[in-house]
């Protein structure tokens, strides 16, 4: 942990006071290295493990660069999921409100009436947060004029610049000033996305704070069982762990619904987060889980990217991810901001080679465990 304070970094006093209201008094390493670079307007890539304050690392310096006397959009943040975009917007609103800064923000994502968003754009928000597809759509309709934008943040850049969103990102940037600042954020790096990033930002500043990608505060456990038994094993784990906040990951919507139904039958309060739900249903699931009304969140990988949900003590991989990178993002939902956490993966006998792959590629040790008489034991 850095010994520097936010005041040492020359963060304005009102923002330091705003952070104190959130009980944040000492900068995380990525915040320490990012603040002077982003404040100077340079293009940068923020790469740090999950749960280390990357959102705040770019919001602090970029909010400080806004000219609030101008009725114009100056900062655009794009994110791959509605949930992450909403989380970023909320953090921006809270920071600005606690600092007493009249920053206008607007969320632009699909699944919401575009007419309502067009109406809200007339307020000239200083900050726009949203999905690349919807922002680009509004630019094409000439309802969002990006010529005043000074900075674009691409959150989860390794994902957004490697899939179908890449074209929308390129089109979005095409309508903005050529001297705009570009900030890329992710817990991991991919060669495909880095090639694109280096082309967009030839003078890129790489900001890394760790040599290993996996949070060392996470304990990794593996339990071998039959595929058909996984829902019942999850139920037994929930009671054995005595946790009030568990995230369980599955591959398919159908699996999520089956597991949720079985847990609910046993009086365990469950929320679901997956692509089959519309925006309102997904927001309600998040609110139920955040508030504690739901003790278990059954999620597809849409939830594994960037979400910051306080006090998630356990992550359970009900369906085993096939890639080490996917494992990394899933387990990163626990042990955030210095807390401790546990990741438990349910392997069938045929899936055990994946455990060895995760260990070798991520530099972790997955300890074998089993359930007996309602208790969890290491083998």
C-alpha positions in Angstrom: 0.0 0.0 0.0 1.3 3.4 -0.9 2.4 5.8 1.9 1.3 8.8 -0.2 -1.9 10.7 0.6 -4.4 12.1 -1.8 -3.2 15.6 -0.7 0.4 14.5 -1.6 -0.9 13.7 -5.1 -2.3 17.3 -5.3 -5.9 16.1 -5.4 -8.2 19.2 -4.8 -9.4 19.6 -1.2 -13.1 19.2 -2.1 -12.4 15.8 -3.7 -10.2 14.7 -0.8 -13.1 15.6 1.5 -15.5 13.7 -0.7 -13.4 10.6 -0.5 -13.2 10.9 3.2 -17.0 10.7 3.3 -16.7 7.3 1.7 -14.1 6.3 4.2 -11.4 6.4 1.6 -8.3 8.1 3.1 -5.3 6.5 1.4 -4.8 6.0 -2.4 -4.5 2.5 -3.8 -1.3 1.9 -5.9 -3.1 2.3 -9.3 -4.6 5.6 -8.1 -1.2 6.8 -7.1 0.4 6.2 -10.4 -2.6 7.2 -12.5 -3.4 10.6 -11.0 -0.4 12.6 -12.3 -0.5 11.0 -15.7 -4.2 11.4 -16.4 -4.2 14.9 -14.9 -1.7 15.9 -17.5 -3.9 14.7 -20.3 -1.8 11.8 -21.6 -3.2 8.6 -23.1 -2.8 5.8 -20.7 -3.5 2.1 -20.0 -4.5 1.3 -16.4 -3.8 -2.3 -15.7 -4.3 -3.6 -12.2 -5.9 -6.6 -10.6 -9.6 -6.7 -9.8 -10.9 -4.8 -6.8 -8.0 -2.3 -6.6 -9.9 0.9 -7.3 -9.4 1.4 -11.1 -12.7 3.3 -11.6 -11.7 5.9 -9.0 -8.2 5.9 -10.4 -9.5 7.6 -13.6 -12.6 9.4 -12.2 -10.5 11.5 -9.7 -8.2 13.1 -12.2 -10.7 13.3 -15.1 -13.4 15.0 -13.0 -10.8 17.4 -11.9 -10.2 18.4 -15.5 -13.9 19.2 -16.3 -14.7 22.8 -17.0 -18.1 23.0 -15.3 -18.7 26.5 -16.6 -19.2 24.9 -20.1 -22.6 23.4 -21.0 -20.9 20.6 -23.0 -20.1 16.9 -22.7 -16.3 16.6 -22.0 -15.9 13.1 -20.7 -17.3 9.8 -22.2 -16.9 6.5 -20.4 -17.8 3.3 -22.3 -18.3 -0.1 -20.7 -19.3 -3.5 -21.9 -22.3 -4.1 -19.7 -25.3 -2.1 -18.5 -24.4 -3.1 -14.9 -20.9 -1.8 -15.1 -22.0 1.4 -16.8 -24.5 2.1 -14.1 -22.0 1.4 -11.4 -19.5 3.8 -12.9 -22.2 6.5 -13.3 -23.2 6.0 -9.6 -19.6 6.4 -8.4 -19.2 9.5 -10.5 -22.4 11.0 -9.1 -21.5 10.2 -5.5 -18.0 11.6 -5.8 -19.2 14.9 -7.4 -22.1 15.2 -4.9 -19.9 14.7 -1.9 -17.4 17.3 -3.3 -20.2 19.8 -3.9 -19.4 19.9 -7.7 -22.4 20.4 -10.0 -21.4 17.7 -12.4 -24.2 16.6 -14.8 -24.0 12.9 -15.8 -26.1 10.8 -18.2 -26.4 7.1 -18.6 -26.7 5.9 -22.3 -27.4 2.2 -22.6 -29.7 0.0 -24.7 -32.9 -1.4 -23.3 -34.1 2.1 -22.4 -36.3 4.4 -24.5 -34.0 6.3 -26.8 -36.5 9.2 -27.0 -36.0 9.8 -23.3 -32.2 9.7 -23.6 -32.4 12.2 -26.5 -34.5 14.5 -24.3 -31.9 14.3 -21.5 -29.1 15.1 -23.8 -30.6 18.5 -24.2 -29.4 19.2 -20.6 -25.8 19.1 -22.0 -24.3 16.6 -19.5 -20.6 17.0 -18.6 -20.2 13.2 -18.3 -21.7 10.5 -20.4 -21.4 6.9 -19.4 -22.8 4.0 -21.5 -22.5 1.2 -24.0 -20.6 1.9 -27.2 -23.5 0.8 -29.3 -26.1 3.2 -27.9 -23.6 6.1 -27.8 -22.7 5.5 -31.4 -26.3 5.2 -32.4 -27.1 8.6 -30.8 -24.1 10.2 -32.6 -25.4 8.8 -35.9 -28.8 10.3 -35.2 -27.0 13.6 -34.6 -28.6 13.8 -31.2 -25.3 13.5 -29.4 -22.6 15.8 -30.7 -19.2 14.6 -29.6 -17.1 17.5 -30.9 -16.7 18.9 -27.3 -15.4 15.7 -25.8 -11.9 16.0 -24.2 -11.5 12.4 -23.0 -12.8 8.9 -23.6 -12.4 6.1 -21.1 -12.7 2.5 -22.5 -13.4 0.4 -19.4 -12.7 -3.3 -19.8 -10.6 -2.5 -22.9 -9.4 -6.0 -23.4 -13.0 -7.0 -24.0 -14.4 -4.0 -25.9 -11.5 -3.9 -28.4 -11.6 -7.7 -29.1 -15.2 -8.4 -30.0 -18.1 -7.0 -32.0 -17.9 -3.8 -29.9 -14.6 -2.9 -31.5 -16.2 -1.4 -34.6 -18.6 0.7 -32.5 -15.6 2.0 -30.5 -13.8 3.0 -33.7 -16.9 4.7 -35.1 -17.5 6.5 -31.8 -13.9 7.8 -31.7 -14.1 8.9 -35.4 -16.5 11.7 -34.6 -14.5 13.2 -31.7 -11.6 15.7 -31.7 -8.3 14.2 -32.8 -6.5 15.5 -29.7 -8.9 13.9 -27.2 -7.3 11.9 -24.4 -7.8 8.1 -24.4 -7.8 6.0 -21.3 -7.9 2.2 -21.4 -8.7 0.2 -18.3 -8.6 -3.5 -17.6 -7.3 -6.2 -15.2 -5.6 -8.1 -18.1 -3.9 -7.4 -21.4 -4.5 -9.2 -24.7 -2.3 -9.0 -27.8 -5.3 -8.3 -30.1 -6.5 -5.4 -28.1 -3.0 -4.0 -27.4 -2.4 -3.9 -31.2 -5.5 -1.8 -31.6 -4.6 0.4 -28.6 -1.1 1.1 -29.8 -2.5 2.2 -33.2 -5.0 4.6 -31.5 -2.4 5.9 -29.0 1.2 5.9 -30.3 2.4 7.7 -27.1 0.6 5.5 -24.7 1.7 5.4 -21.1 1.4 1.9 -19.5 0.5 2.0 -15.9 0.8 -1.4 -14.2 0.9 -2.0 -10.4 1.2 -5.8 -10.2 3.3 -8.5 -11.8 0.7 -11.3 -11.1 -2.9 -10.8 -12.1 -4.6 -12.8 -9.3 -5.5 -11.1 -6.0 -3.4 -12.8 -3.3 -6.2 -12.3 -0.8 -8.3 -15.0 -2.5 -8.2 -18.6 -1.3 -8.8 -21.1 -4.1 -10.7 -24.3 -3.4 -11.8 -27.2 -5.7 -14.6 -29.7 -5.0 -15.1 -32.8 -7.2 -18.7 -33.9 -7.7 -21.1 -35.2 -10.4 -22.6 -32.7 -12.8 -26.2 -33.5 -11.8 -25.3 -33.0 -8.1 -23.9 -29.4 -8.5 -27.1 -27.5 -7.6 -27.5 -29.6 -4.4 -23.8 -29.2 -3.6 -24.2 -25.4 -4.0 -27.1 -25.5 -1.5 -25.0 -27.5 1.0 -22.0 -25.1 0.5 -24.2 -22.1 1.2 -25.1 -23.5 4.6 -21.5 -24.8 5.3 -20.0 -21.4 4.4 -22.4 -19.5 6.6 -22.0 -16.6 4.2 -24.6 -13.9 3.7 -23.3 -13.0 0.2 -22.4 -15.6 -2.4 -22.0 -15.2 -6.1 -22.4 -18.4 -8.2 -21.4 -18.5 -11.9 -23.0 -20.6 -14.6 -22.7 -20.7 -18.4 -26.3 -20.8 -19.5 -29.5 -19.0 -18.6 -31.4 -22.3 -18.3 -28.9 -23.5 -15.6 -29.3 -20.3 -13.7 -33.1 -20.7 -13.6 -32.9 -24.4 -12.6 -30.4 -23.6 -9.8 -32.4 -20.6 -8.6 -35.6 -22.6 -8.4 -33.9 -25.4 -6.4 -32.4 -22.9 -3.9 -35.7 -21.0 -3.6 -37.5 -24.3 -2.8 -35.2 -24.6 0.2 -35.9 -21.1 1.4 -32.7 -19.6 0.2 -33.3 -16.1 -1.2 -31.8 -15.9 -4.7 -31.3 -13.3 -7.4 -30.4 -13.9 -11.0 -28.3 -11.9 -13.4 -28.1 -13.1 -17.0 -28.9 -12.1 -20.6 -32.4 -13.4 -20.6 -33.4 -10.6 -18.1 -34.3 -7.2 -19.4 -32.6 -4.1 -18.0 -35.1 -3.5 -15.2 -35.0 -7.1 -14.0 -31.2 -7.1 -13.9 -31.2 -3.8 -12.0 -33.6 -5.3 -9.5 -31.4 -8.4 -9.1 -28.4 -6.2 -8.4 -30.4 -4.1 -5.8 -31.7 -7.3 -4.1 -28.2 -8.7 -3.8 -26.5 -5.4 -2.8 -29.2 -4.8 -0.1 -29.0 -8.3 1.3 -32.5 -9.2 0.3 -30.9 -12.0 -1.8 -28.1 -14.1 -0.2 -27.1 -15.7 -3.5 -26.6 -14.2 -6.9 -26.7 -16.7 -9.7 -24.9 -15.0 -12.6 -23.6 -15.6 -16.1 -20.3 -14.1 -17.1 -22.0 -10.8 -17.9 -21.6 -10.1 -14.2 -17.9 -11.1 -14.0 -16.6 -7.9 -15.6 -15.9 -5.0 -13.4 -18.8 -5.2 -11.0 -18.0 -4.0 -7.5 -20.4 -5.5 -5.0 -19.3 -4.9 -1.3 -18.8 -7.9 1.0 -19.0 -10.8 -1.4 -17.2 -13.3 0.7 -17.5 -16.3 -1.6 -17.5 -17.0 -5.4 -18.7 -20.4 -6.5 -18.0 -21.6 -10.1 -20.9 -23.9 -10.5 -20.0 -24.3 -14.2 -16.2 -24.4 -14.6 -14.9 -21.6 -16.9 -12.9 -23.0 -19.9 -10.3 -20.1 -19.9 -8.0 -18.9 -17.1 -8.9 -15.4 -18.0 -12.6 -16.1 -17.3 -11.7 -17.7 -14.0 -9.7 -14.6 -13.1 -12.6 -12.2 -13.7 -15.1 -14.4 -11.9 -13.1 -14.8 -8.7 -12.3 -11.1 -8.8 -15.8 -10.4 -7.4 -14.5 -11.3 -4.0 -11.6 -10.0 -1.8 -12.0 -6.5 -3.1 -10.2 -3.4 -1.7 -8.0 -5.4 0.6 -10.6 -7.8 2.0 -10.3 -11.6 2.2 -12.3 -14.0 0.0 -12.8 -17.6 -1.1 -13.3 -19.0 -4.6 -14.8 -22.5 -4.8 -15.0 -24.4 -8.1 -17.1 -27.5 -8.6 -15.2 -29.8 -10.9 -16.5 -33.1 -12.4 -13.8 -35.7 -12.6 -13.4 -35.0 -16.3 -13.0 -31.3 -15.6 -10.0 -31.6 -13.2 -7.4 -30.9 -15.9 -8.8 -27.4 -16.0 -7.8 -27.0 -12.3 -4.2 -27.7 -13.3 -4.4 -25.2 -16.2 -5.6 -22.5 -13.9 -2.8 -23.2 -11.4 -0.1 -23.1 -14.1 -1.4 -20.1 -16.1 -2.4 -18.0 -13.1 0.2 -19.0 -10.5 -2.3 -20.2 -7.9 -2.9 -23.3 -5.8 -6.4 -24.8 -5.8 -6.8 -26.8 -2.6 -9.0 -29.9 -2.8 -12.0 -29.9 -0.4 -15.0 -32.0 0.3 -18.3 -31.7 2.2 -19.0 -34.0 5.2 -21.7 -33.7 7.7 -22.5 -30.1 6.6 -18.9 -28.9 7.0 -16.2 -28.1 4.5 -12.8 -29.9 4.9 -9.5 -29.8 3.0 -8.5 -33.2 1.6 
